[in-house]
């Protein structure tokens, strides 16, 4: 399984951009541009809560069994032990594709009329998360937002892994009180 935990950082872009473009095309066939953007932005917002939820309660879950500990280590623990390993900074397709199918299916079942636009935004949010995550580990990030996201995520890695679960946005850390200690406007 260890072999499957490595991925080149360009792989998600190569796979997901065509999917996003196709979903956007189908959405724009059914809705005016302004409605598409509303659905798209809603999908991106849905991604941010999904990112937070996966990172906090799945990636930082502490299994009890030896098998569970090994699987968890391959899924996320190895990234915390080797945060500079460039092949472990974006989600492998073996995880992102099944999750993508799951969320696409949920959108199709529960909001069938707008599922294309929602999924285009959701997948774009995921792709932004992957690219931001890679960048926070490997680039200088000189813009104000870039510096903030880098410092924010590095605090999660090197100060307290039980805070700062949002990588692409601190929104849900603010809502759920898990903003890393020492970040601006922190209430804790």
C-alpha positions in Angstrom: 0.0 0.0 0.0 2.9 2.4 0.7 3.6 2.7 -3.1 0.1 4.0 -3.6 0.6 6.8 -1.1 3.0 8.7 -3.5 1.8 11.0 -6.2 3.4 13.6 -8.5 1.9 17.0 -7.6 0.8 17.7 -11.2 -1.3 14.5 -11.3 -4.5 16.0 -9.7 -4.3 19.0 -12.1 -4.0 16.7 -15.1 -6.9 14.5 -14.0 -9.3 17.0 -12.4 -9.1 20.1 -14.7 -10.8 18.2 -17.6 -13.5 16.9 -15.1 -14.1 20.5 -13.9 -14.3 21.8 -17.4 -16.8 19.1 -18.5 -19.0 19.7 -15.4 -18.9 23.4 -16.0 -19.9 22.9 -19.7 -22.9 20.7 -18.7 -23.9 23.2 -16.0 -23.7 26.2 -18.5 -25.9 24.3 -20.9 -28.7 24.4 -18.3 -28.2 27.7 -16.5 -27.2 31.3 -17.2 -23.7 32.2 -16.2 -24.7 34.0 -13.0 -26.6 31.0 -11.7 -23.7 28.7 -12.7 -21.3 30.9 -10.6 -23.7 30.7 -7.7 -23.7 26.9 -7.9 -20.0 26.9 -8.4 -19.3 29.1 -5.4 -21.6 27.0 -3.3 -19.7 23.9 -4.3 -16.4 25.5 -3.3 -17.9 26.4 0.1 -19.1 22.8 0.5 -15.5 21.7 -0.3 -14.1 23.9 2.6 -16.3 22.1 5.2 -15.5 18.8 3.6 -11.7 19.6 3.7 -12.0 20.5 7.4 -14.1 17.5 8.3 -11.8 15.0 6.5 -8.7 16.6 7.9 -10.0 16.8 11.5 -12.0 13.7 12.0 -10.5 11.2 9.4 -6.9 12.2 8.8 -6.3 12.9 12.5 -8.4 10.0 13.8 -6.3 7.9 16.2 -7.0 4.2 15.5 -6.5 1.6 18.2 -5.7 -1.5 16.2 -2.2 -2.1 14.7 -3.8 -2.5 11.2 -5.7 0.8 11.7 -2.5 2.6 12.9 -0.6 1.4 9.8 -3.3 2.4 7.4 -3.7 5.8 9.1 0.1 6.3 9.0 0.0 5.7 5.2 -3.0 7.9 4.7 -1.8 11.0 6.7 0.6 10.2 9.5 3.6 9.8 7.1 2.9 13.3 5.8 3.3 14.7 9.4 6.5 12.7 9.8 7.9 13.8 6.4 6.3 17.2 5.7 8.8 18.1 3.0 8.3 14.9 0.9 7.0 16.3 -2.4 5.3 13.0 -3.4 3.0 13.1 -0.3 1.6 16.6 -0.4 -1.4 16.1 -2.7 -4.1 13.4 -2.4 -3.4 10.3 -4.4 -6.0 9.6 -7.2 -6.8 6.3 -5.4 -8.4 8.4 -2.7 -9.6 11.5 -4.6 -11.4 9.7 -7.4 -13.5 7.5 -5.1 -14.3 10.5 -3.0 -15.1 12.5 -6.1 -17.5 9.8 -7.3 -19.1 9.7 -3.8 -19.7 13.4 -3.7 -20.8 13.6 -7.3 -23.4 10.8 -6.5 -24.6 12.7 -3.4 -25.1 15.9 -5.4 -26.8 13.9 -8.2 -29.2 12.3 -5.8 -30.0 15.3 -3.5 -29.7 18.2 -5.9 -30.0 16.8 -9.4 -30.9 20.0 -11.2 -27.7 21.8 -10.0 -25.3 18.9 -9.5 -23.0 19.8 -12.4 -22.3 23.3 -11.2 -22.0 22.2 -7.6 -19.5 19.5 -8.4 -17.5 21.8 -10.7 -17.1 24.1 -7.7 -16.5 21.3 -5.3 -13.8 19.7 -7.4 -12.2 23.2 -8.0 -12.1 23.7 -4.3 -10.4 20.3 -3.8 -7.9 21.1 -6.5 -7.2 24.5 -5.0 -6.7 22.8 -1.6 -4.2 20.3 -3.1 -2.2 23.1 -4.8 -2.3 25.4 -1.8 -1.1 22.5 0.4 1.8 21.7 -2.0 2.7 25.4 -2.2 2.7 25.9 1.6 5.3 23.1 1.9 7.5 24.0 -1.0 7.2 27.7 -2.1 8.0 31.0 -0.4 4.4 32.2 -0.7 5.3 36.0 -0.8 1.8 37.5 -1.2 -0.1 38.5 2.0 -2.6 35.7 1.7 0.1 33.2 0.7 2.2 34.0 3.7 -0.8 33.8 6.0 -1.8 30.3 4.6 1.8 29.1 4.9 2.3 30.2 8.5 -1.2 28.9 9.3 -0.5 25.5 8.0 3.0 25.3 9.4 1.6 25.9 12.8 -0.6 22.9 12.3 2.5 20.8 11.5 5.1 22.1 13.9 3.2 23.6 16.8 -0.1 21.8 17.3 -1.6 19.2 15.0 -4.9 19.5 16.9 -5.5 23.0 15.5 -5.5 24.5 12.0 -7.3 21.8 10.1 -8.3 24.2 7.3 -5.5 24.3 4.6 -7.2 26.4 1.9 -9.3 28.4 4.4 -9.4 29.1 8.1 -13.2 29.5 8.0 -14.2 26.3 9.8 -11.3 26.5 12.3 -12.8 29.9 13.3 -16.3 28.4 13.4 -15.3 25.4 15.5 -12.7 27.1 17.6 -9.7 25.2 16.3 -7.7 28.1 15.0 -4.0 27.6 15.9 -2.9 29.4 19.1 -1.0 32.6 18.3 -2.7 33.3 15.0 -4.2 36.8 14.6 -7.6 37.4 16.2 -7.5 34.1 18.0 -9.9 33.8 20.8 -8.1 31.0 22.6 
